[in-house]
């Protein structure tokens, strides 16, 4: 896996976060009604994703993304996974069928991104050590 590959994964993550920001903030009530999530959770997820989109976008556009910031971004994604599981667990009874599908599917999507990011950042770290 090349450093360019992991940077592309960061940019995919940034795009997903930007979409979540846009829909969570600008279509809060529609998504809340469609999923059964509270408007507060939908809006908060959107605002959190604004910062995440900026972080992943920044990492994806650096020639040499700082490894510590890469690991911080990965840790934030792991926190998102944990929060998503909590949201699903605490709100399952109030979720619509769409919500019962959407929350776990987006969680799986983030798990896939985190896995690819971990593989890529480890490889990038090894390459930097061998070049030093």
Backbone as CSV, one residue per row, in Angstrom:
resi,resn,N_x,N_y,N_z,CA_x,CA_y,CA_z,C_x,C_y,C_z
1,UNK,0.851,-1.171,0.000,0.000,0.000,0.000,0.901,1.239,0.000
2,UNK,0.656,2.129,-0.900,1.475,3.335,-1.024,0.903,4.464,-0.169
3,UNK,1.728,5.468,0.157,1.191,6.624,0.898,0.040,7.294,0.142
4,UNK,0.100,7.277,-1.186,-0.998,7.864,-1.955,-2.300,7.110,-1.723
5,UNK,-2.195,5.791,-1.530,-3.387,4.982,-1.296,-4.070,5.402,0.010
6,UNK,-3.293,5.507,1.088,-3.902,5.875,2.365,-4.440,7.301,2.307
7,UNK,-3.786,8.171,1.555,-4.308,9.533,1.417,-5.649,9.519,0.684
8,UNK,-5.811,8.616,-0.269,-7.109,8.485,-0.953,-8.178,7.987,0.016
9,UNK,-7.804,7.077,0.905,-8.752,6.600,1.918,-9.166,7.765,2.823
10,UNK,-8.202,8.596,3.215,-8.533,9.775,4.024,-9.496,10.695,3.271
11,UNK,-9.288,10.861,1.980,-10.179,11.730,1.199,-11.574,11.124,1.061
12,UNK,-11.660,9.811,0.938,-12.975,9.148,0.916,-13.678,9.380,2.253
13,UNK,-12.940,9.237,3.341,-13.493,9.485,4.671,-13.959,10.936,4.790
14,UNK,-13.162,11.864,4.265,-13.537,13.284,4.297,-14.830,13.524,3.528
15,UNK,-14.962,12.896,2.370,-16.175,13.068,1.559,-17.395,12.510,2.286
16,UNK,-17.245,11.342,2.911,-18.358,10.754,3.661,-18.756,11.660,4.825
17,UNK,-17.768,12.213,5.502,-18.056,13.132,6.611,-18.727,14.407,6.114
18,UNK,-18.279,14.911,4.978,-18.892,16.121,4.417,-20.357,15.867,4.067
19,UNK,-20.654,14.700,3.517,-22.050,14.349,3.209,-22.877,14.241,4.489
20,UNK,-22.290,13.635,5.516,-22.998,13.514,6.789,-23.225,14.888,7.407
21,UNK,-22.229,15.758,7.306,-22.402,17.129,7.795,-23.555,17.806,7.063
22,UNK,-23.518,17.789,5.752,-24.540,18.477,4.966,-25.935,17.968,5.251
23,UNK,-26.080,16.648,5.280,-27.415,16.099,5.506,-27.837,16.254,6.962
24,UNK,-26.909,16.066,7.897,-27.260,16.162,9.312,-27.618,17.568,9.751
25,UNK,-26.975,18.557,9.166,-27.213,19.945,9.570,-28.330,20.591,8.755
26,UNK,-28.383,20.303,7.463,-29.335,20.998,6.600,-30.618,20.213,6.318
27,UNK,-30.663,18.949,6.714,-31.882,18.153,6.551,-32.179,17.402,7.852
28,UNK,-31.943,18.075,8.966,-32.052,17.450,10.284,-33.409,16.793,10.502
29,UNK,-34.477,17.545,10.338,-35.807,17.025,10.648,-36.191,15.887,9.718
30,UNK,-35.867,16.005,8.450,-36.201,14.952,7.493,-35.497,13.642,7.866
31,UNK,-34.214,13.723,8.206,-33.472,12.515,8.571,-33.969,11.964,9.899
32,UNK,-34.257,12.846,10.849,-34.772,12.398,12.143,-36.089,11.649,11.966
33,UNK,-36.967,12.182,11.148,-38.253,11.526,10.892,-38.052,10.199,10.175
34,UNK,-37.166,10.187,9.205,-36.927,8.985,8.398,-36.279,7.859,9.205
35,UNK,-35.412,8.209,10.170,-34.666,7.187,10.902,-35.214,6.892,12.295
36,UNK,-35.941,7.829,12.862,-36.396,7.683,14.238,-35.383,8.198,15.250
37,UNK,-34.261,8.717,14.773,-33.285,9.339,15.666,-33.792,10.711,16.089
38,UNK,-33.346,11.179,17.239,-33.765,12.515,17.663,-33.074,13.556,16.784
39,UNK,-33.738,14.687,16.541,-33.096,15.748,15.767,-31.765,16.199,16.384
40,UNK,-31.670,16.147,17.701,-30.422,16.524,18.375,-29.272,15.613,17.945
41,UNK,-29.509,14.300,17.951,-28.461,13.349,17.558,-28.069,13.569,16.103
42,UNK,-29.052,13.773,15.244,-28.774,13.978,13.814,-27.939,15.242,13.608
43,UNK,-28.346,16.337,14.246,-27.616,17.601,14.089,-26.214,17.510,14.687
44,UNK,-26.094,16.912,15.865,-24.774,16.776,16.491,-23.841,15.933,15.631
45,UNK,-24.363,14.849,15.078,-23.539,14.018,14.182,-23.061,14.842,12.992
46,UNK,-23.940,15.667,12.468,-23.556,16.521,11.346,-22.448,17.487,11.707
47,UNK,-22.589,18.157,12.850,-21.565,19.130,13.249,-20.240,18.451,13.577
48,UNK,-20.289,17.297,14.212,-19.056,16.547,14.485,-18.357,16.211,13.173
49,UNK,-19.152,15.840,12.183,-18.574,15.446,10.894,-17.973,16.618,10.127
50,UNK,-18.374,17.843,10.440,-17.729,18.989,9.797,-16.243,19.023,10.169
51,UNK,-15.966,18.940,11.455,-14.573,18.921,11.900,-13.818,17.719,11.367
52,UNK,-14.487,16.572,11.362,-13.843,15.356,10.855,-13.526,15.483,9.372
53,UNK,-14.452,16.038,8.604,-14.223,16.209,7.161,-13.021,17.112,6.911
54,UNK,-12.905,18.170,7.695,-11.760,19.074,7.545,-10.452,18.363,7.901
55,UNK,-10.465,17.576,8.974,-9.261,16.853,9.387,-8.831,15.837,8.332
56,UNK,-9.770,14.999,7.890,-9.415,13.968,6.901,-9.068,14.589,5.551
57,UNK,-9.738,15.650,5.215,-9.387,16.344,3.975,-7.979,16.908,4.032
58,UNK,-7.624,17.477,5.179,-6.273,18.009,5.354,-5.242,16.885,5.260
59,UNK,-5.486,15.765,5.963,-4.549,14.637,5.915,-4.403,14.094,4.500
60,UNK,-5.516,14.034,3.784,-5.495,13.478,2.435,-4.805,14.350,1.410
61,UNK,-4.543,15.604,1.762,-3.907,16.513,0.804,-2.462,16.858,1.183
62,UNK,-1.943,16.279,2.243,-0.552,16.525,2.639,0.366,15.586,1.863
63,UNK,1.530,16.086,1.477,2.531,15.238,0.818,2.992,14.140,1.778
64,UNK,3.184,14.505,3.040,3.602,13.553,4.076,2.735,13.791,5.307
65,UNK,1.563,13.145,5.383,0.682,13.371,6.533,1.407,13.037,7.840
66,UNK,1.306,13.897,8.847,1.953,13.612,10.135,1.355,12.346,10.760
67,UNK,2.226,11.411,11.134,1.751,10.123,11.640,0.920,10.267,12.910
68,UNK,1.319,11.139,13.800,0.554,11.300,15.050,-0.856,11.816,14.769
69,UNK,-0.976,12.704,13.817,-2.310,13.217,13.476,-3.116,12.116,12.781
70,UNK,-2.450,11.292,11.983,-3.139,10.153,11.355,-3.711,9.229,12.427
71,UNK,-2.889,8.919,13.441,-3.364,8.040,14.516,-4.476,8.706,15.326
72,UNK,-4.394,10.007,15.511,-5.474,10.730,16.194,-6.770,10.607,15.397
73,UNK,-6.693,10.785,14.094,-7.876,10.673,13.239,-8.464,9.267,13.318
74,UNK,-7.599,8.263,13.339,-8.066,6.881,13.460,-8.756,6.683,14.808
75,UNK,-8.175,7.230,15.874,-8.792,7.121,17.199,-10.166,7.791,17.221
76,UNK,-10.291,8.921,16.543,-11.593,9.595,16.468,-12.615,8.722,15.743
77,UNK,-12.180,8.046,14.690,-13.086,7.139,13.983,-13.517,5.984,14.884
78,UNK,-12.596,5.468,15.685,-12.946,4.387,16.613,-13.952,4.904,17.641
79,UNK,-13.781,6.138,18.088,-14.768,6.749,18.979,-16.133,6.869,18.324
80,UNK,-16.141,7.211,17.025,-17.399,7.299,16.278,-18.086,5.931,16.237
81,UNK,-17.306,4.883,16.032,-17.862,3.522,16.003,-18.513,3.209,17.346
82,UNK,-17.806,3.488,18.434,-18.352,3.226,19.769,-19.624,4.036,20.010
83,UNK,-19.612,5.300,19.612,-20.797,6.144,19.785,-21.965,5.627,18.951
84,UNK,-21.683,5.159,17.750,-22.747,4.629,16.886,-23.383,3.392,17.501
85,UNK,-22.550,2.534,18.094,-23.085,1.347,18.765,-23.949,1.776,19.945
86,UNK,-23.495,2.783,20.689,-24.287,3.304,21.803,-25.609,3.894,21.350
87,UNK,-25.580,4.666,20.273,-26.814,5.251,19.727,-27.776,4.144,19.315
88,UNK,-27.263,3.131,18.665,-28.110,2.011,18.234,-28.713,1.305,19.446
89,UNK,-27.885,1.035,20.437,-28.337,0.319,21.628,-29.378,1.124,22.417
90,UNK,-29.125,2.405,22.598,-30.006,3.230,23.428,-31.283,3.669,22.719
91,UNK,-31.276,3.664,21.390,-32.421,4.189,20.639,-33.109,3.151,19.765
92,UNK,-32.724,1.886,19.879,-33.213,0.874,18.944,-34.740,0.826,18.880
93,UNK,-35.401,0.899,20.025,-36.864,0.783,20.051,-37.549,1.921,19.308
94,UNK,-36.937,3.091,19.277,-37.571,4.231,18.613,-37.170,4.366,17.143
95,UNK,-36.200,3.572,16.700,-35.741,3.685,15.316,-36.742,3.074,14.345
96,UNK,-36.863,3.703,13.199,-37.654,3.124,12.115,-36.828,2.001,11.487
97,UNK,-37.433,1.263,10.588,-36.691,0.214,9.878,-35.481,0.809,9.170
98,UNK,-35.671,1.968,8.566,-34.550,2.633,7.895,-33.446,2.973,8.892
99,UNK,-33.809,3.467,10.053,-32.825,3.785,11.083,-32.113,2.548,11.599
100,UNK,-32.875,1.446,11.739,-32.276,0.192,12.197,-31.293,-0.376,11.180
101,UNK,-31.437,0.006,9.932,-30.481,-0.403,8.895,-29.353,0.612,8.735
102,UNK,-29.705,1.880,8.751,-28.719,2.932,8.474,-27.615,3.000,9.525
103,UNK,-27.975,2.976,10.794,-26.965,3.130,11.847,-25.938,1.991,11.803
104,UNK,-26.358,0.718,11.749,-25.338,-0.343,11.666,-24.547,-0.319,10.360
105,UNK,-25.190,0.029,9.254,-24.465,0.052,7.978,-23.403,1.143,7.956
106,UNK,-23.721,2.315,8.484,-22.693,3.364,8.512,-21.589,2.974,9.486
107,UNK,-21.932,2.257,10.542,-20.905,1.790,11.482,-19.956,0.817,10.794
108,UNK,-20.507,-0.107,10.022,-19.674,-1.054,9.270,-18.798,-0.299,8.270
109,UNK,-19.365,0.712,7.623,-18.575,1.521,6.691,-17.387,2.179,7.371
110,UNK,-17.600,2.701,8.575,-16.503,3.342,9.307,-15.480,2.294,9.752
111,UNK,-15.948,1.110,10.139,-15.019,0.029,10.505,-14.118,-0.314,9.321
112,UNK,-14.689,-0.378,8.135,-13.894,-0.666,6.930,-12.873,0.444,6.698
113,UNK,-13.309,1.697,6.789,-12.377,2.817,6.607,-11.259,2.789,7.647
114,UNK,-11.606,2.539,8.904,-10.597,2.485,9.967,-9.586,1.375,9.689
115,UNK,-10.071,0.232,9.275,-9.172,-0.885,8.971,-8.195,-0.504,7.870
116,UNK,-8.707,0.083,6.803,-7.840,0.504,5.697,-6.876,1.604,6.135
117,UNK,-7.353,2.519,6.972,-6.485,3.591,7.464,-5.365,3.034,8.341
118,UNK,-5.686,2.091,9.212,-4.663,1.485,10.071,-3.605,0.783,9.226
119,UNK,-4.045,-0.007,8.264,-3.101,-0.698,7.381,-2.219,0.319,6.660
120,UNK,-2.829,1.356,6.119,-2.088,2.359,5.366,-1.115,3.156,6.215
121,UNK,-1.537,3.555,7.412,-0.664,4.354,8.274,0.494,3.499,8.794
122,UNK,0.235,2.243,9.102,1.334,1.351,9.508,2.361,1.224,8.385
123,UNK,1.874,1.032,7.174,2.773,0.911,6.024,3.549,2.209,5.808
124,UNK,2.871,3.324,5.910,3.523,4.619,5.743,4.606,4.800,6.813
125,UNK,4.319,4.377,8.032,5.279,4.471,9.126,6.507,3.608,8.842
126,UNK,6.285,2.382,8.371,7.401,1.491,8.029,8.266,2.087,6.924
127,UNK,7.613,2.658,5.914,8.363,3.252,4.803,9.218,4.422,5.281
128,UNK,8.687,5.210,6.177,9.457,6.351,6.688,10.637,5.885,7.538
129,UNK,10.427,4.821,8.319,11.523,4.293,9.133,12.632,3.708,8.262
130,UNK,12.254,3.006,7.216,13.267,2.396,6.348,14.009,3.442,5.518
131,UNK,13.378,4.567,5.258,14.023,5.631,4.485,14.963,6.467,5.355
132,UNK,14.761,6.397,6.670,15.568,7.233,7.583,16.953,6.664,7.821
